[in-house]
Amino acid sequence: MHRIPDDMWQLLTKTIIPALVAVSVGIAVKMKKTRITLLSAFTSYVIGIGFAFIFGFAINEHFEPDTAIMAIGAVAITGEKIGYWIIFTFEFDTIGDALTDLLRNWLKKK
């Protein structure tokens, strides 16, 4: 049986899983307040885990292991909020809606 390389295991256990849990909690809180779409949830996961991936190496290097998990979760949630702010401030949501409609029309033709 193949072993997972140590670097990948470290990334998975110290960065991806805490970010996934933190963003899931954020989505659950958002679902309690408003209705959320599948696309919005997927976007939240991608943005939040992306931010955690970008900053996770520095956080794991400079924080103690006990506090690094909390810091990565906070970065994931904050990154998701910042990502949504950028999307709606610069009106990327209208571009995303146009691309989604284009993709739906293209898939209907097939």
Secondary structure by P-SEA (a helix, b strand, c coil): cccccaaaaaaaaccaaaaaaaaaaaaaaaaacccccaaaaaaaaaaaaaaaaaaaaaaaacccccaaaaaaaaaaaaaaaaaaaaaaaacaaaaaaaaaaaaaaaaaac
